[in-house]
Amino acid sequence: MQLDWWSEAVVTMNPRLKGLLLGLALGVLAGAIGLGVVALGPVIMFGGIAGLLVGLYVLTDVQMAALLVLAVIGLLPFGTLPFKIGFTPSLLDAAVGAFLLVYLFQWMTGRRLLLHVTPVHGLVIAFAVFVTFAFVLGVGHSMPTANIIKQFAEMIMAIATALVLVDVVRDEATLRRLMFVLLLVGGATAVIGLGLYILPDDLTELVLVRLAPFGYPNGGVVRYVEENPALAERAIGVWIDPNSFGGVLAVLGALAAPQVFAAGPLGGRRWIILAVLGAIGLCLYLTFSRTAMMALAFSMGFVAVMRYRRLLLILVLAGLLILLLPVTQDYVVRMIEGFQGADQATQMRVGEINDALKLIGRYPVFGVGFSGTPDRDIYLGVANIYLTMASNIGLVGLGVFGVLMAGFFLYGLSAWRRPGRPARFEPLWLGSYAGIVAILVGGLGDHYFFKLEFQPSVTMFWIVLGLGMAVSRLWLLAEPETGASSAAA
């Protein structure tokens, strides 16, 4: 009755009074915005308003929430919200939190009734449980800070995202939409990286410093080979760190490569895929991340061996161009120095590996957790994902991860080898599994996909894993092709 009274009062209100109240409301709103601009600055104020509007819309659709996660990872991966709640939440915290929250709301409201899972789900959950166990065990010798607790919670949320994605991606259209948006975001972040690389260093610094209100560094962001301004500049985009940027670009390049040969590429336009892959490849080259380049090469080799043999010829030609072109000789020299262990960066990594092996030798079973080490003469920090895992969660935890990866690829192979498999799923399957290959190969020389401080890279890993699980499940459930179409597949 109260609602009816209110509706009737609004309808029958004197037009002049209604206009006066509306003007007053608009004036208060404008005054609040003006006050916010003065107190917080225009960037934070208008960014907050845009974020609020986007957030309200995202809370109505779980697929839109998933797309927001992809957009944040690609376009503002290390951005933070302009306030603290004991810690400073990141934009990715908000995006992933919204995605998981909307998904839970769908279950609570009855809009989602049947849970779609894969055999890999149990292995993912087992890994998450073991990681949590190692974290708790490590508290016994080193109390975590509020920031470490936040970062660990972010890792668990990222793992949960992989599980939820499989249930959200219930049809081919949703899968193709998410992967296409991911590639577009990858192209956009590569173009941004190229644009910032082309600009004069001082101007690049000025542009990136503008992001300081959102948690980015307030200076010293331009990066060079061996941190020496006399050497080549490295592409960093909005990732700031060129190695983590290169690692993510390698994964995105692996996702895009099979679409070049697909009968029906994502987005329906092959030139879009070629443009995205070209921007990603060039930007990756300019990061001077040798590990990321090797990761992309191996992932493309995986695609070539599994399906598209023509890619082997392209890889060989690209390798010859890099070896022979005068403009790439500095890059070739750095690659050779890396293999020989002759440059400063490689020598530092060798030292880190020796120290990590010392740590693992003392605490081989469950590692030392994530918050610190029991002994003063050892430390956490090695540019290798496998040694990082062994340090944090022990050899047992590394073994659990190995079983998870084996289960993931075996499940994928069951879909790949299925008789009469619909050929249209091949590029989607190849891209997602090649993305994981890029991460596993890149992990030999970097640790960003299992490093608490690099939430965007960690989240990217689990998103690609979730997409791989989803495409395998859909492929196994798809109607088999028969006759000529099956033979062509």
C-alpha positions as CSV (number, residue, x, y, z in Angstrom):
1,M,0.0,0.0,0.0
2,Q,2.9,2.3,0.8
3,L,4.3,1.9,-2.7
4,D,0.8,2.6,-4.3
5,W,0.6,5.8,-2.2
6,W,4.0,6.9,-3.3
7,S,3.3,6.2,-7.0
8,E,0.0,8.1,-6.8
9,A,1.7,11.0,-5.0
10,V,4.3,11.3,-7.8
11,V,1.8,11.1,-10.6
12,T,-0.6,13.7,-9.0
13,M,2.2,16.1,-7.9
14,N,2.0,19.7,-9.1
15,P,4.2,20.0,-12.2
16,R,6.0,23.1,-10.8
17,L,6.8,21.3,-7.5
18,K,7.9,18.2,-9.5
19,G,10.2,20.4,-11.6
20,L,11.6,22.1,-8.5
21,L,12.4,18.8,-6.8
22,L,14.0,17.4,-9.9
23,G,16.1,20.6,-10.3
24,L,17.1,20.4,-6.6
25,A,18.1,16.7,-7.1
26,L,20.2,17.5,-10.1
27,G,21.8,20.4,-8.3
28,V,22.8,18.2,-5.4
29,L,24.2,15.6,-7.7
30,A,26.2,18.2,-9.7
31,G,27.5,19.7,-6.4
32,A,28.5,16.3,-5.2
33,I,30.4,15.6,-8.4
34,G,32.1,19.0,-8.3
35,L,33.1,18.5,-4.7
36,G,34.5,15.1,-5.6
37,V,36.5,16.5,-8.5
38,V,38.0,19.1,-6.1
39,A,38.7,16.7,-3.3
40,L,39.8,13.6,-5.3
41,G,40.7,15.0,-8.7
42,P,38.9,14.6,-12.0
43,V,40.6,11.2,-13.0
44,I,39.5,9.4,-9.8
45,M,36.1,11.1,-9.6
46,F,35.0,10.4,-13.2
47,G,36.7,7.0,-13.1
48,G,34.8,6.1,-10.0
49,I,31.5,7.2,-11.6
50,A,32.2,5.1,-14.7
51,G,33.3,2.2,-12.6
52,L,30.1,2.4,-10.6
53,L,27.9,2.4,-13.7
54,V,29.8,-0.5,-15.2
55,G,29.7,-2.4,-11.9
56,L,25.9,-2.0,-11.6
57,Y,25.5,-3.3,-15.1
58,V,27.9,-6.2,-14.6
59,L,25.9,-7.4,-11.6
60,T,23.0,-8.3,-13.9
61,D,24.9,-10.7,-16.2
62,V,27.6,-13.3,-15.3
63,Q,28.9,-13.3,-18.9
64,M,29.4,-9.5,-18.8
65,A,31.2,-10.0,-15.5
66,A,33.5,-12.5,-17.2
67,L,34.2,-10.0,-20.0
68,L,35.0,-7.3,-17.5
69,V,37.6,-9.6,-15.9
70,L,39.3,-10.0,-19.4
71,A,39.1,-6.3,-20.0
72,V,40.8,-5.4,-16.7
73,I,43.6,-7.9,-17.2
74,G,44.4,-6.6,-20.6
75,L,43.9,-2.8,-20.2
76,L,44.6,-1.9,-16.5
77,P,46.0,-5.1,-14.9
78,F,47.6,-3.5,-11.9
79,G,45.1,-0.7,-11.3
80,T,43.7,-0.3,-7.8
81,L,40.6,1.3,-6.3
82,P,41.2,4.8,-4.7
83,F,40.5,3.7,-1.1
84,K,41.7,1.2,1.6
85,I,39.8,-1.4,3.7
86,G,42.9,-2.5,5.6
87,F,44.4,-3.0,2.2
88,T,44.0,-1.4,-1.2
89,P,41.6,-3.5,-3.4
90,S,42.7,-3.9,-7.1
91,L,40.4,-3.4,-10.0
92,L,40.9,-7.0,-10.8
93,D,39.8,-7.9,-7.2
94,A,36.5,-6.0,-8.0
95,A,36.1,-7.7,-11.4
96,V,36.8,-11.2,-10.3
97,G,34.8,-10.7,-7.1
98,A,31.8,-9.5,-9.2
99,F,32.1,-12.4,-11.5
100,L,32.1,-15.0,-8.7
101,L,29.3,-13.0,-6.8
102,V,27.0,-12.9,-9.8
103,Y,27.5,-16.6,-10.3
104,L,26.6,-17.4,-6.7
105,F,23.6,-15.1,-6.9
106,Q,22.4,-17.2,-9.9
107,W,22.5,-20.3,-7.8
108,M,20.8,-18.6,-4.9
109,T,17.9,-17.2,-7.0
110,G,17.4,-20.5,-8.9
111,R,18.5,-19.2,-12.3
112,R,21.3,-21.9,-12.4
113,L,20.1,-25.4,-11.4
114,L,22.6,-27.9,-12.9
115,L,26.4,-27.8,-12.3
116,H,28.5,-28.6,-15.3
117,V,31.9,-30.1,-14.3
118,T,34.8,-32.1,-15.8
119,P,37.1,-34.8,-14.5
120,V,39.8,-32.1,-14.1
121,H,37.7,-30.2,-11.5
122,G,38.8,-32.6,-8.8
123,L,42.4,-32.1,-9.5
124,V,42.0,-28.3,-9.5
125,I,40.3,-28.4,-6.2
126,A,43.0,-30.8,-4.8
127,F,45.7,-28.3,-5.9
128,A,43.8,-25.4,-4.3
129,V,43.4,-27.3,-1.0
130,F,47.1,-28.2,-1.0
131,V,48.2,-24.6,-1.7
132,T,46.0,-23.5,1.2
133,F,47.5,-26.1,3.4
134,A,51.0,-24.9,2.5
135,F,50.0,-21.3,3.2
136,V,48.7,-22.2,6.7
137,L,51.7,-24.3,7.5
138,G,54.0,-21.4,6.6
139,V,52.3,-19.2,9.1
140,G,54.0,-21.2,11.8
141,H,57.4,-19.6,11.1
142,S,56.4,-16.3,9.5
143,M,53.2,-14.3,10.1
144,P,51.8,-13.0,6.8
145,T,51.1,-9.3,6.4
146,A,47.6,-8.1,5.4
147,N,48.9,-7.6,1.9
148,I,50.2,-11.2,1.6
149,I,46.8,-12.5,2.9
150,K,45.1,-10.4,0.2
151,Q,47.4,-11.7,-2.5
152,F,46.9,-15.3,-1.4
153,A,43.1,-14.8,-1.4
154,E,43.4,-13.4,-5.0
155,M,45.2,-16.6,-6.0
156,I,42.4,-18.8,-4.6
157,M,39.8,-16.6,-6.4
158,A,41.8,-17.0,-9.6
159,I,41.7,-20.8,-9.2
160,A,37.9,-20.6,-8.5
161,T,37.5,-18.7,-11.7
162,A,38.7,-21.6,-13.8
163,L,36.1,-23.9,-12.2
164,V,33.3,-21.4,-12.6
165,L,34.2,-20.7,-16.2
166,V,33.4,-24.2,-17.2
167,D,29.9,-23.9,-15.8
168,V,29.4,-20.5,-17.3
169,V,30.6,-21.5,-20.8
170,R,27.7,-23.9,-21.5
171,D,27.5,-23.5,-25.2
172,E,29.7,-22.8,-28.2
173,A,28.5,-19.3,-28.7
174,T,29.5,-18.2,-25.2
175,L,32.9,-19.9,-25.6
176,R,33.6,-18.1,-29.0
177,R,32.5,-14.8,-27.5
178,L,34.8,-15.0,-24.6
179,M,37.8,-16.1,-26.6
180,F,37.2,-13.4,-29.3
181,V,37.0,-10.7,-26.6
182,L,40.1,-12.1,-25.0
183,L,41.9,-11.8,-28.3
184,L,40.6,-8.3,-28.9
185,V,41.8,-7.2,-25.5
186,G,45.1,-8.8,-26.3
187,G,45.4,-6.9,-29.5
188,A,44.5,-3.7,-27.7
189,T,47.1,-4.1,-24.9
190,A,49.7,-4.9,-27.6
191,V,48.8,-1.8,-29.5
192,I,49.0,0.3,-26.3
193,G,52.4,-1.3,-25.7
194,L,53.6,-0.4,-29.2
195,G,52.3,3.2,-28.9
196,L,54.1,3.8,-25.6
197,Y,57.2,2.2,-27.0
198,I,57.2,4.6,-30.0
199,L,56.7,7.7,-27.9
200,P,59.8,9.5,-26.6
201,D,60.8,8.1,-23.2
202,D,59.9,11.3,-21.3
203,L,56.4,11.3,-22.9
204,T,55.9,7.6,-22.1
205,E,56.8,8.3,-18.5
206,L,54.4,11.2,-18.4
207,V,51.5,9.2,-19.8
208,L,52.1,6.2,-17.4
209,V,52.5,8.5,-14.4
210,R,48.9,9.7,-15.1
211,L,47.9,6.2,-13.9
212,A,49.4,6.9,-10.4
213,P,45.9,7.6,-8.9
214,F,45.0,4.0,-9.8
215,G,48.0,2.4,-8.0
216,Y,50.6,2.7,-10.7
217,P,54.2,3.9,-10.0
218,N,54.6,7.7,-9.8
219,G,57.9,7.6,-11.8
220,G,60.7,5.5,-13.1
221,V,58.4,3.3,-15.2
222,V,60.3,3.2,-18.5
223,R,62.4,0.0,-18.7
224,Y,65.6,-0.9,-20.5
225,V,67.6,-4.0,-21.2
226,E,69.6,-4.8,-18.0
227,E,68.1,-1.6,-16.6
228,N,70.7,0.4,-18.6
229,P,69.3,3.5,-20.4
230,A,72.3,3.2,-22.9
231,L,70.8,-0.1,-24.1
232,A,67.5,-0.8,-25.9
233,E,64.2,0.2,-24.4
234,R,61.8,-2.6,-23.6
235,A,58.0,-2.5,-24.3
236,I,56.0,-2.5,-21.1
237,G,52.5,-1.4,-22.1
238,V,50.4,-0.9,-19.0
239,W,52.0,-4.0,-17.4
240,I,55.1,-2.0,-16.4
241,D,57.2,-5.2,-16.0
242,P,58.4,-6.3,-19.5
243,N,58.8,-9.9,-18.6
244,S,55.3,-10.5,-17.2
245,F,54.0,-8.5,-20.2
246,G,55.9,-10.7,-22.6
247,G,54.6,-13.8,-20.9
248,V,51.0,-12.8,-21.2
249,L,51.5,-11.7,-24.8
250,A,53.0,-15.2,-25.5
251,V,49.8,-16.8,-24.2
252,L,47.6,-14.5,-26.2
253,G,49.7,-15.2,-29.3
254,A,49.2,-18.9,-28.8
255,L,45.4,-18.4,-28.5
256,A,45.4,-16.4,-31.7
257,A,47.6,-18.5,-33.9
258,P,45.2,-21.4,-34.7
259,Q,42.5,-18.9,-35.7
260,V,44.7,-17.8,-38.7
261,F,44.0,-21.2,-40.3
262,A,40.5,-21.7,-39.0
263,A,37.7,-22.2,-41.6
264,G,35.5,-19.9,-39.5
265,P,37.8,-17.7,-37.4
266,L,36.6,-15.9,-34.3
267,G,34.8,-12.7,-35.3
268,G,34.3,-14.0,-38.8
269,R,37.1,-11.9,-40.3
270,R,40.6,-13.4,-40.7
271,W,42.2,-9.9,-41.1
272,I,41.2,-9.1,-37.5
273,I,43.0,-12.2,-36.3
274,L,46.1,-11.4,-38.4
275,A,46.1,-7.8,-37.1
276,V,45.8,-9.0,-33.5
277,L,48.5,-11.6,-34.0
278,G,50.8,-9.2,-35.8
279,A,50.5,-6.6,-33.0
280,I,51.1,-9.2,-30.3
281,G,54.1,-10.7,-32.1
282,L,55.8,-7.3,-32.7
283,C,55.1,-6.1,-29.1
284,L,56.4,-9.4,-27.7
285,Y,59.6,-9.0,-29.7
286,L,60.0,-5.5,-28.3
287,T,59.7,-6.6,-24.7
288,F,63.1,-8.3,-25.2
289,S,61.8,-11.2,-23.1
290,R,63.7,-14.2,-24.4
291,T,61.7,-16.6,-22.3
292,A,58.4,-15.3,-23.6
293,M,59.7,-15.6,-27.2
294,M,60.7,-19.2,-26.6
295,A,57.3,-19.8,-25.0
296,L,55.5,-18.5,-28.1
297,A,57.7,-20.5,-30.4
298,F,57.0,-23.7,-28.5
299,S,53.3,-23.1,-28.3
300,M,53.1,-22.5,-32.0
301,G,55.2,-25.6,-32.6
302,F,52.5,-27.5,-30.6
303,V,49.8,-26.1,-32.8
304,A,51.8,-27.1,-35.9
305,V,52.5,-30.6,-34.8
306,M,48.9,-31.2,-33.7
307,R,47.2,-29.8,-36.8
308,Y,48.5,-27.0,-39.0
309,R,51.8,-28.1,-40.5
310,R,52.1,-24.9,-42.5
311,L,52.8,-23.1,-39.3
312,L,56.2,-24.9,-39.1
313,L,57.2,-23.2,-42.4
314,I,56.2,-19.8,-41.0
315,L,58.2,-20.4,-37.8
316,V,61.2,-21.4,-39.8
317,L,60.9,-18.3,-42.0
318,A,60.4,-16.0,-38.9
319,G,63.5,-17.6,-37.3
320,L,65.6,-17.0,-40.4
321,L,64.5,-13.3,-40.6
322,I,65.4,-12.7,-37.0
323,L,68.8,-14.4,-37.6
324,L,69.6,-12.6,-40.8
325,L,68.1,-9.1,-40.7
326,P,70.6,-6.4,-39.6
327,V,68.0,-4.7,-37.3
328,T,67.6,-7.9,-35.2
329,Q,71.3,-8.7,-34.6
330,D,71.3,-7.1,-31.1
331,Y,68.4,-9.4,-30.2
332,V,70.2,-12.5,-31.6
333,V,73.3,-11.6,-29.6
334,R,71.2,-11.4,-26.4
335,M,69.7,-14.8,-27.1
336,I,73.1,-16.3,-27.6
337,E,74.4,-14.7,-24.4
338,G,71.4,-16.0,-22.6
339,F,72.1,-19.6,-23.6
340,Q,75.7,-19.2,-22.7
341,G,74.9,-17.5,-19.4
342,A,77.2,-14.6,-20.4
343,D,74.8,-11.7,-19.6
344,Q,74.0,-10.2,-16.2
345,A,70.3,-11.2,-16.2
346,T,71.1,-14.8,-16.8
347,Q,73.9,-14.9,-14.2
348,M,71.5,-13.4,-11.6
349,R,69.0,-16.2,-12.5
350,V,71.6,-18.9,-12.1
351,G,72.3,-17.5,-8.6
352,E,68.6,-17.5,-7.8
353,I,68.3,-21.1,-8.9
354,N,71.2,-22.2,-6.7
355,D,69.6,-20.4,-3.7
356,A,66.2,-21.9,-4.5
357,L,67.7,-25.4,-4.6
358,K,69.3,-24.8,-1.2
359,L,65.8,-23.8,0.2
360,I,64.2,-26.8,-1.3
361,G,66.9,-29.1,0.0
362,R,66.1,-27.9,3.6
363,Y,62.3,-28.0,3.2
364,P,61.5,-30.5,0.5
365,V,58.2,-31.9,1.4
366,F,55.8,-29.0,2.0
367,G,58.0,-26.0,1.3
368,V,58.0,-22.8,3.4
369,G,54.6,-21.3,2.5
370,F,54.2,-17.8,1.0
371,S,54.9,-15.4,3.8
372,G,58.6,-15.9,4.5
373,T,61.4,-18.3,5.2
374,P,62.4,-19.8,8.6
375,D,66.1,-19.2,8.0
376,R,67.8,-15.8,7.4
377,D,70.2,-17.1,4.8
378,I,67.5,-18.2,2.4
379,Y,64.8,-16.3,0.6
380,L,61.8,-16.7,-1.6
381,G,62.3,-15.5,-5.2
382,V,63.5,-17.4,-8.2
383,A,62.6,-16.8,-11.9
384,N,61.3,-20.3,-12.5
385,I,57.7,-21.4,-11.9
386,Y,58.6,-24.9,-10.9
387,L,61.3,-24.0,-8.4
388,T,58.9,-21.3,-7.0
389,M,56.2,-23.9,-6.5
390,A,58.7,-26.3,-4.8
391,S,59.8,-23.4,-2.5
392,N,56.3,-22.4,-1.6
393,I,54.4,-25.7,-1.5
394,G,57.2,-28.3,-1.6
395,L,57.9,-31.1,-3.9
396,V,54.6,-32.7,-2.9
397,G,52.7,-29.6,-4.1
398,L,54.8,-29.5,-7.3
399,G,53.8,-33.2,-7.8
400,V,50.1,-32.3,-7.3
401,F,50.5,-29.6,-9.9
402,G,52.1,-32.1,-12.3
403,V,49.2,-34.4,-11.9
404,L,46.8,-31.6,-12.5
405,M,48.6,-30.7,-15.8
406,A,48.7,-34.3,-16.8
407,G,45.0,-34.7,-16.1
408,F,44.2,-31.5,-18.1
409,F,46.1,-32.7,-21.2
410,L,44.7,-36.2,-21.0
411,Y,41.2,-34.9,-20.8
412,G,41.9,-32.6,-23.7
413,L,43.3,-35.5,-25.7
414,S,40.1,-37.5,-25.1
415,A,38.2,-34.8,-26.9
416,W,40.8,-34.4,-29.6
417,R,40.8,-38.2,-30.4
418,R,37.0,-38.6,-30.3
419,P,35.7,-40.2,-33.5
420,G,33.6,-37.9,-35.6
421,R,34.7,-34.8,-33.6
422,P,33.3,-31.6,-35.1
423,A,36.2,-29.8,-36.8
424,R,34.9,-26.3,-35.9
425,F,36.2,-26.9,-32.3
426,E,39.8,-27.6,-33.4
427,P,41.1,-24.0,-33.4
428,L,39.5,-23.2,-30.1
429,W,40.9,-26.3,-28.5
430,L,44.4,-25.7,-30.0
431,G,44.5,-22.1,-28.9
432,S,43.6,-22.8,-25.3
433,Y,45.9,-25.8,-24.9
434,A,48.7,-24.0,-26.7
435,G,48.2,-21.2,-24.2
436,I,48.9,-23.6,-21.4
437,V,52.0,-24.9,-23.3
438,A,53.2,-21.3,-23.5
439,I,52.8,-20.9,-19.7
440,L,54.6,-24.2,-18.9
441,V,57.5,-23.5,-21.3
442,G,57.7,-19.8,-20.1
443,G,57.7,-21.1,-16.5
444,L,61.2,-22.4,-17.1
445,G,62.6,-18.9,-17.1
446,D,59.9,-16.9,-15.3
447,H,57.6,-17.2,-12.3
448,Y,54.8,-14.7,-12.9
449,F,52.1,-17.2,-13.4
450,F,52.5,-18.5,-9.8
451,K,53.7,-15.4,-8.1
452,L,51.4,-13.7,-5.5
453,E,52.5,-10.2,-6.5
454,F,51.4,-10.7,-10.1
455,Q,47.7,-11.3,-9.8
456,P,46.9,-10.5,-13.5
457,S,49.3,-13.2,-14.7
458,V,48.1,-15.8,-12.2
459,T,44.5,-15.0,-13.1
460,M,45.3,-15.3,-16.9
461,F,46.7,-18.8,-16.2
462,W,43.6,-20.1,-14.6
463,I,41.3,-18.4,-17.1
464,V,43.1,-20.1,-20.0
465,L,43.0,-23.4,-18.1
466,G,39.2,-23.0,-17.5
467,L,38.7,-22.2,-21.2
468,G,40.6,-25.4,-22.1
469,M,38.5,-27.5,-19.8
470,A,35.3,-25.8,-21.2
471,V,36.2,-26.4,-24.9
472,S,37.0,-30.0,-24.2
473,R,33.8,-30.6,-22.4
474,L,31.7,-29.0,-25.2
475,W,33.6,-30.9,-27.8
476,L,32.9,-34.2,-26.1
477,L,29.2,-33.3,-25.9
478,A,28.8,-32.0,-29.4
479,E,27.0,-34.1,-32.0
480,P,29.5,-36.2,-34.0
481,E,30.0,-35.4,-37.6
482,T,29.5,-38.3,-40.1
483,G,30.4,-39.0,-43.7
484,A,32.5,-36.6,-45.6
485,S,32.5,-34.0,-42.9
486,S,33.9,-36.5,-40.4
487,A,36.6,-37.5,-42.9
488,A,37.5,-33.9,-43.4
489,A,37.8,-33.4,-39.7
